[in-house]
């Protein structure tokens, strides 16, 4: 992400405060949230333009973002000289084409997950970025910036609990659209655990299996919940419980088990109520309150151009492992992932 860093350095050299102008493609829930953060909570950036097929919705986000320009064509936004970088929060099926257009235009792009819905689409983005010769793409795996996960990784990397052996992940949502395919629990939800497992241990996932108990009566025909079993290169075992119709609220937590101790990442908030013989705390209804700070920190890091976010290779790897999990779900058998070698551009 050298471009955004170079923009800031150029401004500093001339004594000017440079504000990067961000174009947002897709102004639904995620796009609108990103626009609000860029306007109110992130320094060094502003919303320079927006596009959405729903022009009225785009106009509302633009008005709340200080009067940003509304584009009628996403490719015009990408190519406009008044846009320094692009944030893609549109439907999953459009991600590949918009990311490729950004790379062709030489503009940094932050793309919400997935990088592309298929490994073939992700591979085309890797090829385009390699041809460009530098990294332009960041993928929105925001958990890498969540204070709880970064604390856990610091403990792990610092060797305080010794060699990691296992990690238990829990990912629950209150409700999902009835009848969604079982594969969607992996590609839309568990993909976050796939990425964070790779990130925490700094190695690839080599084998996967997916188990399904009796389905919840609230799942509307979906194979929900699911239990994923992952093995990493060094032999760390990770289990991932995905339950998208848990009813009671949104909850993400995990526990790392190592030779010398354990590290637990519990579900915020830290405050709880004890009264009348009960001990309770309120849980959010969805992921946005839980990871609000992670989204802010992710955006600030991207704007600063420090390059700590997930790369296009990370986006490819997450999709590649997710597809192996889908195959394991459908076959009922354990699958060897067979991850390709990491391209030179993403090493180190």
ZAMIBA-460700 format. One record per atom (N, C-alpha, C): x, y, z; residue in three letters. Coordinates in steps of 0.2 Angstrom, whole numbers, padded with zeros to 4 digits, always signed. Last residue first. Layout:
% residues N
XYZAla/...
END
This chain:
% residues 348
+0036-0062+0013Unk/+0039-0058+0018Unk/+0035-0052+0020Unk/+0027-0063-0002Unk/+0032-0066+0003Unk/+0035-0061+0007Unk/+0020-0058-0012Unk/+0017-0058-0005Unk/+0021-0062+0000Unk/+0026-0060-0024Unk/+0024-0053-0022Unk/+0022-0053-0015Unk/+0028-0073-0026Unk/+0033-0069-0024Unk/+0031-0063-0021Unk/+0014-0083-0020Unk/+0017-0079-0025Unk/+0023-0075-0022Unk/+0014-0098-0011Unk/+0013-0091-0011Unk/+0017-0087-0016Unk/+0008-0113-0019Unk/+0013-0109-0016Unk/+0012-0102-0016Unk/-0009-0119-0015Unk/-0003-0117-0019Unk/+0002-0113-0016Unk/-0015-0131-0003Unk/-0014-0124-0004Unk/-0008-0123-0009Unk/-0022-0143+0000Unk/-0017-0143-0005Unk/-0016-0135-0008Unk/-0032-0149+0009Unk/-0033-0142+0006Unk/-0028-0142+0000Unk/-0040-0164+0011Unk/-0033-0161+0011Unk/-0034-0154+0007Unk/-0055-0167+0020Unk/-0051-0165+0014Unk/-0045-0162+0015Unk/-0065-0180+0026Unk/-0060-0175+0028Unk/-0056-0174+0021Unk/-0083-0181+0021Unk/-0076-0183+0022Unk/-0071-0178+0023Unk/-0095-0176+0017Unk/-0094-0179+0023Unk/-0087-0182+0025Unk/-0097-0169+0005Unk/-0095-0176+0005Unk/-0095-0180+0011Unk/-0101-0157+0009Unk/-0105-0160+0004Unk/-0103-0168+0004Unk/-0090-0153+0018Unk/-0097-0153+0020Unk/-0102-0157+0016Unk/-0079-0153+0009Unk/-0080-0158+0015Unk/-0087-0158+0018Unk/-0083-0143+0001Unk/-0082-0150-0002Unk/-0082-0155+0004Unk/-0082-0132+0010Unk/-0088-0134+0007Unk/-0088-0141+0004Unk/-0068-0133+0013Unk/-0073-0135+0018Unk/-0080-0136+0015Unk/-0063-0129+0001Unk/-0061-0136+0003Unk/-0066-0138+0009Unk/-0068-0116+0001Unk/-0070-0121-0004Unk/-0069-0128-0002Unk/-0060-0111+0012Unk/-0068-0111+0012Unk/-0071-0116+0007Unk/-0048-0111+0006Unk/-0049-0115+0012Unk/-0057-0116+0013Unk/-0050-0101-0004Unk/-0047-0108-0006Unk/-0049-0113+0000Unk/-0053-0090+0004Unk/-0058-0093-0001Unk/-0056-0100-0003Unk/-0041-0088+0010Unk/-0047-0089+0014Unk/-0052-0092+0010Unk/-0032-0086-0001Unk/-0031-0092+0004Unk/-0038-0093+0008Unk/-0037-0074-0006Unk/-0037-0080-0010Unk/-0037-0086-0005Unk/-0034-0065+0005Unk/-0041-0066+0002Unk/-0042-0073-0002Unk/-0020-0067+0005Unk/-0024-0069+0011Unk/-0032-0070+0009Unk/-0017-0061-0007Unk/-0016-0068-0006Unk/-0020-0071+0000Unk/-0021-0048-0005Unk/-0025-0052-0010Unk/-0024-0059-0009Unk/-0019-0046+0013Unk/-0018-0045+0006Unk/-0022-0049+0002Unk/-0025-0038+0028Unk/-0025-0044+0024Unk/-0024-0042+0016Unk/-0015-0024+0034Unk/-0021-0028+0033Unk/-0020-0034+0029Unk/-0004-0017+0036Unk/-0005-0022+0040Unk/-0011-0026+0039Unk/+0000-0005+0028Unk/+0000-0012+0025Unk/-0001-0018+0030Unk/+0000+0008+0030Unk/+0005+0004+0034Unk/+0005-0003+0032Unk/-0008+0019+0026Unk/-0004+0015+0021Unk/+0002+0011+0024Unk/-0017+0026+0032Unk/-0011+0027+0034Unk/-0006+0024+0029Unk/-0029+0019+0028Unk/-0028+0026+0026Unk/-0020+0028+0027Unk/-0027+0007+0034Unk/-0027+0007+0027Unk/-0026+0014+0024Unk/-0028+0011+0048Unk/-0022+0008+0045Unk/-0022+0008+0038Unk/-0041+0016+0048Unk/-0036+0020+0049Unk/-0029+0017+0047Unk/-0048+0004+0045Unk/-0049+0009+0040Unk/-0043+0014+0041Unk/-0045-0004+0056Unk/-0043-0006+0050Unk/-0043-0001+0045Unk/-0051+0004+0066Unk/-0043+0003+0066Unk/-0041+0001+0059Unk/-0064+0003+0063Unk/-0061+0009+0063Unk/-0054+0009+0063Unk/-0066-0011+0064Unk/-0067-0008+0058Unk/-0064-0001+0058Unk/-0063-0012+0078Unk/-0059-0016+0073Unk/-0060-0013+0066Unk/-0074-0005+0084Unk/-0067-0003+0085Unk/-0062-0006+0079Unk/-0085-0014+0080Unk/-0085-0007+0078Unk/-0077-0004+0078Unk/-0088-0027+0083Unk/-0082-0026+0079Unk/-0081-0018+0077Unk/-0100-0026+0090Unk/-0095-0031+0092Unk/-0088-0029+0089Unk/-0109-0019+0082Unk/-0106-0016+0088Unk/-0100-0020+0091Unk/-0109-0028+0070Unk/-0106-0021+0070Unk/-0104-0018+0076Unk/-0115-0041+0071Unk/-0108-0040+0071Unk/-0105-0033+0072Unk/-0130-0040+0081Unk/-0126-0042+0075Unk/-0119-0040+0076Unk/-0135-0037+0094Unk/-0139-0041+0089Unk/-0136-0043+0083Unk/-0124-0040+0108Unk/-0127-0036+0102Unk/-0131-0040+0098Unk/-0129-0044+0125Unk/-0125-0045+0119Unk/-0128-0041+0113Unk/-0128-0039+0142Unk/-0131-0038+0136Unk/-0126-0040+0130Unk/-0127-0051+0155Unk/-0124-0045+0152Unk/-0127-0045+0145Unk/-0130-0057+0172Unk/-0131-0056+0165Unk/-0127-0051+0162Unk/-0134-0067+0185Unk/-0128-0064+0182Unk/-0129-0063+0175Unk/-0146-0067+0198Unk/-0144-0068+0191Unk/-0138-0064+0189Unk/-0151-0064+0210Unk/-0149-0071+0209Unk/-0147-0072+0202Unk/-0154-0050+0209Unk/-0160-0055+0210Unk/-0157-0062+0208Unk/-0140-0046+0199Unk/-0146-0044+0203Unk/-0151-0050+0203Unk/-0127-0041+0190Unk/-0129-0046+0195Unk/-0135-0043+0199Unk/-0122-0037+0174Unk/-0127-0036+0179Unk/-0128-0042+0183Unk/-0107-0031+0166Unk/-0112-0036+0167Unk/-0116-0034+0173Unk/-0094-0026+0154Unk/-0099-0024+0160Unk/-0104-0030+0160Unk/-0088-0029+0143Unk/-0085-0031+0149Unk/-0089-0030+0155Unk/-0099-0035+0129Unk/-0095-0030+0133Unk/-0093-0032+0140Unk/-0086-0046+0122Unk/-0088-0040+0125Unk/-0096-0039+0126Unk/-0083-0063+0124Unk/-0087-0059+0121Unk/-0088-0052+0125Unk/-0065-0067+0126Unk/-0072-0068+0128Unk/-0076-0063+0124Unk/-0052-0077+0123Unk/-0055-0070+0121Unk/-0062-0071+0122Unk/-0040-0084+0133Unk/-0047-0084+0132Unk/-0049-0077+0129Unk/-0027-0095+0133Unk/-0028-0088+0132Unk/-0036-0087+0130Unk/-0017-0106+0144Unk/-0023-0104+0139Unk/-0024-0097+0139Unk/-0001-0114+0146Unk/-0007-0111+0148Unk/-0012-0110+0143Unk/+0009-0121+0140Unk/+0010-0118+0147Unk/+0004-0114+0149Unk/+0005-0126+0128Unk/+0008-0130+0132Unk/+0009-0128+0139Unk/-0012-0119+0124Unk/-0005-0120+0123Unk/-0002-0124+0128Unk/-0027-0115+0117Unk/-0024-0119+0122Unk/-0017-0121+0120Unk/-0037-0101+0116Unk/-0031-0104+0113Unk/-0028-0108+0119Unk/-0054-0098+0113Unk/-0049-0100+0118Unk/-0043-0104+0115Unk/-0066-0086+0108Unk/-0061-0091+0106Unk/-0057-0092+0112Unk/-0081-0078+0101Unk/-0076-0079+0106Unk/-0071-0085+0104Unk/-0095-0069+0097Unk/-0089-0072+0094Unk/-0084-0072+0100Unk/-0112-0067+0095Unk/-0107-0069+0100Unk/-0101-0072+0096Unk/-0128-0060+0096Unk/-0122-0061+0092Unk/-0116-0062+0097Unk/-0142-0069+0102Unk/-0138-0063+0101Unk/-0132-0065+0097Unk/-0151-0080+0104Unk/-0150-0075+0109Unk/-0146-0069+0108Unk/-0152-0087+0091Unk/-0157-0084+0094Unk/-0156-0078+0099Unk/-0144-0095+0083Unk/-0143-0096+0090Unk/-0148-0092+0094Unk/-0142-0097+0069Unk/-0149-0096+0072Unk/-0149-0098+0079Unk/-0129-0100+0066Unk/-0132-0094+0064Unk/-0139-0092+0066Unk/-0115-0106+0072Unk/-0122-0107+0073Unk/-0126-0100+0072Unk/-0100-0115+0071Unk/-0104-0109+0067Unk/-0112-0111+0069Unk/-0086-0118+0079Unk/-0093-0119+0079Unk/-0096-0113+0076Unk/-0071-0125+0075Unk/-0075-0119+0073Unk/-0082-0121+0074Unk/-0055-0130+0081Unk/-0062-0132+0079Unk/-0066-0125+0079Unk/-0039-0134+0076Unk/-0044-0128+0077Unk/-0051-0131+0076Unk/-0023-0139+0080Unk/-0030-0141+0079Unk/-0034-0136+0081Unk/-0007-0138+0074Unk/-0012-0135+0078Unk/-0019-0138+0076Unk/+0003-0143+0064Unk/-0001-0148+0068Unk/-0006-0145+0073Unk/+0009-0135+0056Unk/+0013-0137+0062Unk/+0009-0142+0066Unk/-0002-0132+0047Unk/+0005-0135+0045Unk/+0009-0138+0050Unk/-0017-0136+0055Unk/-0013-0132+0052Unk/-0006-0135+0050Unk/-0034-0142+0053Unk/-0027-0144+0055Unk/-0022-0139+0051Unk/-0050-0140+0059Unk/-0045-0138+0054Unk/-0038-0140+0057Unk/-0067-0144+0058Unk/-0061-0146+0061Unk/-0055-0144+0056Unk/-0083-0136+0061Unk/-0077-0137+0057Unk/-0071-0139+0061Unk/-0099-0139+0063Unk/-0093-0139+0067Unk/-0087-0141+0062Unk/-0115-0130+0062Unk/-0109-0134+0059Unk/-0103-0134+0064Unk/-0132-0130+0067Unk/-0126-0128+0067Unk/-0121-0132+0063Unk/-0138-0131+0050Unk/-0136-0127+0055Unk/-0137-0129+0062Unk/-0143-0133+0036Unk/-0138-0137+0040Unk/-0135-0133+0045Unk/-0159-0126+0034Unk/-0152-0125+0033Unk/-0148-0130+0038Unk/-0173-0127+0037Unk/-0170-0132+0032Unk/-0163-0131+0031Unk/-0174-0117+0047Unk/-0178-0117+0041Unk/-0175-0121+0035Unk/-0169-0117+0060Unk/-0164-0115+0054Unk/-0168-0115+0047Unk/-0175-0120+0071Unk/-0176-0113+0069Unk/-0172-0112+0063Unk/-0171-0133+0074Unk/-0178-0132+0072Unk/-0179-0125+0069Unk/-0155-0136+0069Unk/-0159-0133+0074Unk/-0166-0132+0070Unk/-0151-0153+0064Unk/-0151-0146+0063Unk/-0156-0143+0068Unk/-0139-0164+0072Unk/-0146-0163+0070Unk/-0147-0155+0069Unk/-0123-0159+0066Unk/-0127-0162+0071Unk/-0134-0162+0068Unk/-0110-0160+0055Unk/-0116-0157+0056Unk/-0120-0161+0061Unk/-0093-0156+0052Unk/-0098-0161+0055Unk/-0104-0157+0056Unk/-0079-0156+0041Unk/-0085-0152+0043Unk/-0090-0157+0045Unk/-0062-0154+0040Unk/-0067-0158+0040Unk/-0073-0154+0043Unk/-0046-0151+0032Unk/-0052-0149+0035Unk/-0057-0154+0035Unk/-0028-0147+0032Unk/-0034-0152+0031Unk/-0040-0149+0035Unk/-0020-0135+0032Unk/-0019-0141+0027Unk/-0024-0146+0027Unk/-0018-0118+0033Unk/-0022-0124+0035Unk/-0022-0129+0030Unk/-0002-0110+0035Unk/-0008-0112+0031Unk/-0012-0118+0035Unk/+0003-0098+0047Unk/+0004-0104+0043Unk/-0003-0106+0040Unk/+0002-0089+0058Unk/+0006-0088+0053Unk/+0008-0094+0049Unk/-0008-0090+0068Unk/-0002-0095+0069Unk/+0003-0094+0063Unk/-0016-0079+0066Unk/-0014-0080+0072Unk/-0007-0085+0072Unk/-0019-0081+0052Unk/-0016-0075+0054Unk/-0013-0076+0061Unk/-0026-0093+0051Unk/-0020-0092+0047Unk/-0016-0087+0050Unk/-0037-0089+0060Unk/-0033-0095+0062Unk/-0026-0094+0058Unk/-0043-0079+0053Unk/-0040-0077+0059Unk/-0035-0083+0061Unk/-0048-0086+0041Unk/-0043-0081+0041Unk/-0039-0079+0047Unk/-0057-0094+0047Unk/-0052-0097+0043Unk/-0046-0092+0042Unk/-0066-0085+0054Unk/-0061-0090+0058Unk/-0056-0093+0054Unk/-0071-0080+0042Unk/-0068-0075+0047Unk/-0063-0080+0051Unk/-0078-0090+0036Unk/-0072-0088+0033Unk/-0068-0083+0037Unk/-0090-0093+0043Unk/-0084-0096+0046Unk/-0077-0094+0042Unk/-0098-0084+0035Unk/-0097-0083+0042Unk/-0090-0086+0044Unk/-0099-0086+0021Unk/-0100-0080+0024Unk/-0099-0079+0031Unk/-0094-0100+0019Unk/-0092-0094+0015Unk/-0093-0087+0017Unk/-0101-0107+0029Unk/-0094-0107+0028Unk/-0091-0101+0025Unk/-0114-0104+0027Unk/-0112-0104+0034Unk/-0104-0103+0034Unk/-0116-0108+0014Unk/-0116-0101+0016Unk/-0113-0099+0023Unk/-0118-0121+0014Unk/-0111-0119+0012Unk/-0111-0111+0014Unk/-0131-0123+0016Unk/-0127-0124+0022Unk/-0120-0122+0020Unk/-0141-0110+0009Unk/-0138-0116+0009Unk/-0133-0117+0014Unk/-0156-0104+0018Unk/-0149-0102+0015Unk/-0146-0109+0015Unk/-0168-0105+0025Unk/-0167-0109+0019Unk/-0160-0108+0015Unk/-0170-0089+0032Unk/-0172-0096+0031Unk/-0170-0099+0025Unk/-0157-0079+0036Unk/-0162-0080+0031Unk/-0164-0087+0031Unk/-0154-0081+0054Unk/-0151-0080+0047Unk/-0158-0081+0042Unk/-0150-0075+0071Unk/-0155-0078+0065Unk/-0152-0077+0059Unk/-0139-0072+0079Unk/-0146-0073+0082Unk/-0151-0077+0077Unk/-0124-0081+0078Unk/-0128-0076+0076Unk/-0135-0077+0078Unk/-0108-0086+0083Unk/-0115-0087+0083Unk/-0119-0080+0081Unk/-0094-0095+0085Unk/-0096-0089+0080Unk/-0104-0090+0080Unk/-0079-0100+0093Unk/-0087-0100+0093Unk/-0089-0094+0089Unk/-0065-0110+0092Unk/-0068-0104+0090Unk/-0076-0105+0091Unk/-0051-0115+0101Unk/-0058-0117+0100Unk/-0061-0110+0098Unk/-0035-0122+0096Unk/-0039-0116+0097Unk/-0046-0118+0096Unk/-0020-0131+0102Unk/-0027-0131+0099Unk/-0030-0124+0100Unk/-0006-0128+0104Unk/-0009-0134+0103Unk/-0016-0135+0099Unk/+0008-0117+0104Unk/+0001-0118+0103Unk/-0001-0125+0101Unk/+0021-0117+0116Unk/+0019-0119+0109Unk/+0011-0120+0109Unk/+0019-0104+0129Unk/+0022-0109+0125Unk/+0019-0111+0118Unk/+0014-0092+0134Unk/+0010-0099+0135Unk/+0013-0105+0132Unk/+0022-0082+0129Unk/+0020-0083+0136Unk/+0017-0089+0138Unk/+0027-0079+0117Unk/+0029-0086+0120Unk/+0027-0087+0127Unk/+0023-0069+0109Unk/+0028-0067+0115Unk/+0030-0074+0118Unk/+0013-0074+0101Unk/+0020-0072+0098Unk/+0025-0071+0103Unk/+0003-0075+0111Unk/+0005-0081+0108Unk/+0012-0079+0105Unk/+0001-0061+0115Unk/+0003-0066+0120Unk/+0006-0073+0117Unk/-0002-0056+0102Unk/+0004-0054+0106Unk/+0006-0059+0111Unk/-0014-0063+0100Unk/-0008-0064+0096Unk/-0002-0062+0099Unk/-0022-0057+0110Unk/-0021-0064+0110Unk/-0015-0066+0106Unk/-0022-0043+0106Unk/-0019-0045+0112Unk/-0018-0053+0112Unk/-0029-0045+0094Unk/-0022-0042+0093Unk/-0018-0044+0100Unk/-0041-0049+0098Unk/-0037-0053+0094Unk/-0030-0051+0094Unk/-0045-0037+0105Unk/-0045-0044+0109Unk/-0041-0049+0105Unk/-0045-0027+0096Unk/-0040-0027+0101Unk/-0040-0033+0105Unk/-0045-0031+0078Unk/-0049-0031+0085Unk/-0044-0031+0091Unk/-0038-0033+0067Unk/-0037-0026+0070Unk/-0041-0026+0077Unk/-0042-0044+0062Unk/-0035-0044+0063Unk/-0033-0037+0067Unk/-0055-0043+0059Unk/-0054-0046+0065Unk/-0046-0045+0067Unk/-0057-0038+0046Unk/-0056-0033+0051Unk/-0054-0036+0058Unk/-0054-0041+0031Unk/-0054-0046+0037Unk/-0052-0042+0043Unk/-0055-0035+0018Unk/-0058-0032+0024Unk/-0059-0038+0029Unk/-0040-0034+0009Unk/-0046-0037+0010Unk/-0048-0036+0017Unk/-0031-0023-0002Unk/-0032-0025+0005Unk/-0039-0028+0005Unk/-0021-0021-0016Unk/-0027-0024-0013Unk/-0026-0025-0006Unk/-0009-0017-0021Unk/-0014-0012-0021Unk/-0020-0014-0017Unk/+0008-0021-0022Unk/+0002-0023-0019Unk/-0003-0017-0019Unk/+0016-0022-0039Unk/+0016-0020-0032Unk/+0009-0021-0029Unk/+0014-0026-0052Unk/+0021-0026-0049Unk/+0021-0023-0042Unk/+0005-0029-0061Unk/+0006-0022-0059Unk/+0012-0021-0056Unk/+0006-0043-0061Unk/+0007-0039-0067Unk/+0009-0032-0066Unk/+0001-0045-0048Unk/+0008-0047-0050Unk/+0010-0043-0056Unk/-0012-0041-0050Unk/-0008-0037-0045Unk/-0001-0039-0047Unk/-0017-0051-0059Unk/-0017-0044-0061Unk/-0012-0039-0056Unk/-0015-0062-0051Unk/-0012-0062-0058Unk/-0011-0054-0060Unk/-0025-0060-0041Unk/-0017-0061-0040Unk/-0013-0060-0046Unk/-0036-0060-0049Unk/-0034-0054-0045Unk/-0027-0054-0044Unk/-0037-0073-0053Unk/-0036-0068-0058Unk/-0034-0061-0055Unk/-0039-0079-0040Unk/-0032-0080-0044Unk/-0031-0075-0049Unk/-0052-0075-0037Unk/-0046-0073-0033Unk/-0040-0073-0037Unk/-0058-0083-0047Unk/-0059-0075-0047Unk/-0053-0072-0043Unk/-0055-0096-0043Unk/-0053-0093-0049Unk/-0053-0086-0050Unk/-0061-0096-0031Unk/-0054-0096-0031Unk/-0051-0094-0037Unk/-0076-0085-0029Unk/-0072-0091-0031Unk/-0065-0091-0031Unk/-0080-0072-0025Unk/-0083-0078-0023Unk/-0080-0085-0024Unk/-0066-0062-0019Unk/-0070-0064-0025Unk/-0074-0071-0022Unk/-0064-0058-0006Unk/-0061-0054-0012Unk/-0064-0056-0018Unk/-0080-0057+0002Unk/-0074-0060+0000Unk/-0070-0056-0005Unk/-0074-0043+0012Unk/-0073-0050+0010Unk/-0080-0052+0007Unk/-0071-0027+0004Unk/-0074-0031+0009Unk/-0074-0039+0007Unk/-0056-0020-0001Unk/-0062-0024-0003Unk/-0065-0028+0003Unk/-0048-0006-0004Unk/-0050-0010+0001Unk/-0057-0013-0001Unk/-0036-0001-0016Unk/-0043-0003-0015Unk/-0043-0008-0008Unk/-0026+0010-0025Unk/-0027+0006-0019Unk/-0034+0005-0018Unk/-0025+0010-0042Unk/-0027+0014-0036Unk/-0028+0008-0031Unk/-0022+0007-0056Unk/-0016+0009-0051Unk/-0019+0012-0045Unk/-0032+0003-0064Unk/-0031+0010-0064Unk/-0025+0012-0059Unk/-0031-0010-0062Unk/-0029-0008-0069Unk/-0028+0000-0069Unk/-0035-0011-0049Unk/-0028-0013-0051Unk/-0026-0010-0057Unk/-0049-0007-0052Unk/-0044-0003-0047Unk/-0037-0004-0049Unk/-0053-0018-0059Unk/-0053-0011-0062Unk/-0049-0006-0058Unk/-0052-0028-0050Unk/-0048-0028-0056Unk/-0047-0021-0059Unk/-0062-0024-0041Unk/-0055-0024-0039Unk/-0050-0024-0045Unk/-0073-0025-0050Unk/-0072-0019-0047Unk/-0064-0019-0045Unk/-0074-0039-0052Unk/-0073-0034-0058Unk/-0071-0028-0055Unk/-0074-0045-0039Unk/-0069-0046-0044Unk/-0068-0041-0049Unk/-0087-0040-0033Unk/-0080-0038-0031Unk/-0075-0039-0036Unk/-0099-0044-0037Unk/-0096-0038-0041Unk/-0089-0037-0039Unk/-0104-0054-0029Unk/-0103-0056-0036Unk/-0099-0050-0040Unk/-0106-0047-0016Unk/-0100-0051-0017Unk/-0099-0053-0025Unk/-0111-0030-0018Unk/-0113-0037-0018Unk/-0107-0041-0019Unk/-0099-0018-0011Unk/-0105-0020-0015Unk/-0106-0027-0014Unk/-0089-0011-0006Unk/-0094-0014-0001Unk/-0100-0016-0005Unk/-0073-0005-0008Unk/-0078-0009-0011Unk/-0083-0013-0006Unk/-0065+0010-0009Unk/-0067+0005-0005Unk/-0073+0002-0008Unk/-0051+0017-0017Unk/-0058+0015-0018Unk/-0059+0009-0012Unk/-0042+0033-0019Unk/-0042+0026-0017Unk/-0049+0024-0017Unk/-0043+0046-0024Unk/-0037+0043-0023Unk/-0036+0035-0021Unk/-0052+0054-0036Unk/-0053+0049-0031Unk/-0046+0046-0030Unk/-0051+0063-0046Unk/-0052+0066-0039Unk/-0053+0061-0034Unk/-0049+0056-0057Unk/-0043+0059-0054Unk/-0044+0062-0047Unk/-0059+0041-0059Unk/-0059+0049-0058Unk/-0052+0051-0055Unk/-0060+0028-0060Unk/-0055+0031-0065Unk/-0055+0039-0064Unk/-0070+0024-0051Unk/-0063+0021-0051Unk/-0058+0026-0055Unk/-0081+0032-0056Unk/-0078+0033-0050Unk/-0071+0031-0049Unk/-0083+0025-0068Unk/-0081+0032-0068Unk/-0078+0034-0062Unk/-0086+0013-0063Unk/-0080+0013-0067Unk/-0078+0020-0068Unk/-0099+0015-0058Unk/-0094+0013-0054Unk/-0087+0014-0057Unk/-0109+0029-0062Unk/-0105+0023-0065Unk/-0099+0021-0061Unk/-0114+0040-0056Unk/-0119+0036-0060Unk/-0116+0029-0062Unk/-0109+0046-0041Unk/-0107+0044-0047Unk/-0112+0039-0050Unk/-0109+0060-0031Unk/-0113+0054-0032Unk/-0111+0052-0039Unk/-0098+0068-0020Unk/-0100+0067-0027Unk/-0104+0060-0028Unk/-0102+0072-0003Unk/-0098+0069-0008Unk/-0101+0068-0015Unk/-0107+0080+0008Unk/-0108+0082+0001Unk/-0104+0079-0004Unk/-0103+0074+0020Unk/-0101+0081+0018Unk/-0102+0083+0011Unk/-0110+0063+0021Unk/-0103+0062+0021Unk/-0100+0069+0019Unk/-0123+0064+0020Unk/-0121+0063+0027Unk/-0113+0063+0027Unk/-0124+0064+0006Unk/-0126+0070+0010Unk/-0123+0070+0017Unk/-0120+0051+0003Unk/-0116+0057+0001Unk/-0117+0063+0005Unk/-0131+0044+0008Unk/-0124+0043+0011Unk/-0120+0049+0009Unk/-0141+0049-0001Unk/-0141+0049+0007Unk/-0135+0049+0010Unk/-0136+0044-0013Unk/-0137+0051-0012Unk/-0137+0053-0004Unk/-0137+0030-0012Unk/-0131+0033-0013Unk/-0131+0041-0011Unk/-0151+0030-0011Unk/-0147+0028-0006Unk/-0140+0031-0006Unk/-0154+0034-0024Unk/-0157+0038-0018Unk/-0153+0036-0012Unk/-0148+0025-0033Unk/-0146+0031-0033Unk/-0148+0035-0027Unk/-0144+0009-0031Unk/-0149+0013-0028Unk/-0147+0020-0028Unk/-0131+0006-0035Unk/-0137+0005-0040Unk/-0143+0009-0038Unk/-0119+0018-0030Unk/-0124+0012-0028Unk/-0129+0012-0034Unk/-0105+0027-0026Unk/-0109+0024-0031Unk/-0113+0018-0028Unk/-0097+0042-0021Unk/-0100+0036-0019Unk/-0104+0033-0026Unk/-0082+0052-0016Unk/-0087+0050-0020Unk/-0090+0043-0019Unk/-0074+0055-0005Unk/-0074+0059-0011Unk/-0080+0058-0016Unk/-0074+0056+0012Unk/-0077+0052+0006Unk/-0078+0057+0000Unk/-0057+0058+0018Unk/-0064+0060+0017Unk/-0067+0056+0012Unk/-0043+0057+0029Unk/-0047+0054+0024Unk/-0054+0058+0024Unk/-0036+0059+0041Unk/-0033+0059+0035Unk/-0036+0057+0029Unk/-0044+0049+0053Unk/-0041+0055+0051Unk/-0037+0054+0045Unk/-0060+0043+0057Unk/-0054+0042+0054Unk/-0051+0048+0052Unk/-0073+0047+0061Unk/-0069+0044+0066Unk/-0062+0042+0063Unk/-0082+0053+0052Unk/-0082+0055+0059Unk/-0076+0052+0063Unk/-0079+0049+0039Unk/-0081+0056+0040Unk/-0080+0058+0047Unk/-0076+0035+0040Unk/-0072+0040+0036Unk/-0073+0047+0038Unk/-0088+0031+0047Unk/-0081+0031+0050Unk/-0076+0035+0047Unk/-0097+0033+0037Unk/-0098+0036+0043Unk/-0091+0037+0047Unk/-0093+0024+0027Unk/-0093+0031+0025Unk/-0094+0035+0032Unk/-0094+0012+0033Unk/-0088+0014+0032Unk/-0088+0022+0030Unk/-0109+0012+0034Unk/-0105+0012+0040Unk/-0097+0014+0039Unk/-0112+0011+0020Unk/-0114+0017+0024Unk/-0110+0018+0031Unk/-0106-0001+0017Unk/-0104+0005+0014Unk/-0105+0011+0018Unk/-0114-0010+0025Unk/-0107-0009+0026Unk/-0104-0003+0023Unk/-0127-0007+0021Unk/-0126-0007+0028Unk/-0118-0006+0029Unk/-0124+0001+0005Unk/-0129-0003+0009Unk/-0126-0002+0017Unk/-0117+0007-0005Unk/-0119+0011+0000Unk/-0124+0008+0005Unk/-0105+0004-0017Unk/-0109+0000-0013Unk/-0111+0004-0006Unk/-0089+0011-0017Unk/-0094+0007-0021Unk/-0098+0003-0017Unk/-0082+0026-0013Unk/-0085+0020-0010Unk/-0090+0017-0015Unk/-0067+0034-0013Unk/-0073+0032-0017Unk/-0076+0026-0014Unk/-0058+0046-0004Unk/-0060+0039-0004Unk/-0067+0038-0008Unk/-0045+0056-0003Unk/-0052+0056-0006Unk/-0054+0049-0008Unk/-0034+0060+0010Unk/-0036+0056+0004Unk/-0043+0055+0003Unk/-0027+0075+0013Unk/-0033+0071+0015Unk/-0034+0067+0009Unk/-0013+0082+0020Unk/-0016+0079+0014Unk/-0022+0075+0016Unk/-0007+0097+0025Unk/-0011+0091+0028Unk/-0015+0088+0022Unk/+0009+0102+0020Unk/+0002+0102+0019Unk/-0001+0096+0022Unk/+0023+0103+0019Unk/+0019+0106+0025Unk/+0012+0106+0024Unk/+0029+0095+0010Unk/+0027+0102+0008Unk/+0023+0106+0013Unk/+0030+0083+0017Unk/+0036+0087+0014Unk/+0035+0094+0012Unk/+0017+0079+0019Unk/+0022+0081+0025Unk/+0028+0085+0022Unk/+0013+0076+0006Unk/+0010+0081+0010Unk/+0014+0084+0015Unk/+0021+0065+0004Unk/+0022+0071+0000Unk/+0019+0077+0003Unk/+0017+0056+0014Unk/+0024+0059+0014Unk/+0025+0065+0010Unk/+0004+0053+0009Unk/+0005+0057+0016Unk/+0012+0060+0016Unk/+0007+0047-0003Unk/+0003+0053-0003Unk/+0004+0057+0003Unk/+0014+0036+0002Unk/+0018+0041-0002Unk/+0014+0048-0002Unk/+0004+0029+0008Unk/+0009+0031+0012Unk/+0013+0037+0008Unk/-0004+0026-0004Unk/-0007+0030+0001Unk/-0002+0033+0006Unk/+0006+0018-0011Unk/+0003+0024-0014Unk/+0001+0028-0008Unk/+0010+0006-0004Unk/+0014+0012-0004Unk/+0011+0018-0006Unk/+0004-0006+0000Unk/+0000+0000+0000Unk/+0004+0006+0000Unk/
END
